[in-house]
Amino acid sequence: MNAPGVRKVVRDADYSWGTSAMMNLYSGTTCPYSHRCRIVLYEKQMDFQVIDVDLYNKPEDIAVINPYNRVPVLVDRDLVLYESNIINEYIDERFPHPQLMPPDPQTRARARQLLFTMEAELFGHIEAIDKNQKTADKSRAHIRDRLVELTPVLTKQKFLLNDDFSMLDVAIAPLLWRLDHYGIEMPKTAAPAGGVVLATGPVTATDDAIHQTVFDTRHSRVVCGRGLYSLPFCCRRPDVTRAAGVRA
């Protein structure tokens, strides 16, 4: 594997806004959508810089580059993109190895449809939990039930779309990482022998060779058929993994 490029993490207070020619991701450490983009950037093993934005004290520049005043935001020279799925598709098309979106139009359209469904049925209910609204418990139950529905799919294949790690796995991983944080308890029946295992026991070193995907929310790791991944970085290199931090 080639040596990783520059992956510098800086805090927004220490960043010289508008002066860098490197690809920059403005990312909230506790934001699941920013988490998605960090996974893709590390998966691509490319040069980039993560600017750690304080979500409770955002710099004014965020509102300038994103009219919705939200992260993540990707700045690549003159191009400014926001919304995680749009950012990730751009990165995947510009840096196609390893490819995370399917190459053929039909399967790619199916993947986009599933990404849309994932936003509506899973991530669309996170805000109620984050803000502790009256519907928070109902949202937890809804997310739990939708995740349980994925179990039959994952008993037949290693990953969400097929046997290859894809953008769908990237999209759902930040949610699985945060199940405990959101207070979502998965039933034991949602732990198939193969595929994605939700809220199971600890991951051991020997699991690195297991040809299945295991999302373990308590031990913060993902084991898949392509090797040991450590969320939130989804990176196979320990030296790179240490370069970026995350909280729930």
Order of alpha helices (4+ residues) and beta strands (2+ residues): beta-beta-alpha-beta-alpha-beta-beta-alpha-alpha-alpha-alpha-alpha-alpha-beta-beta-beta-beta-alpha
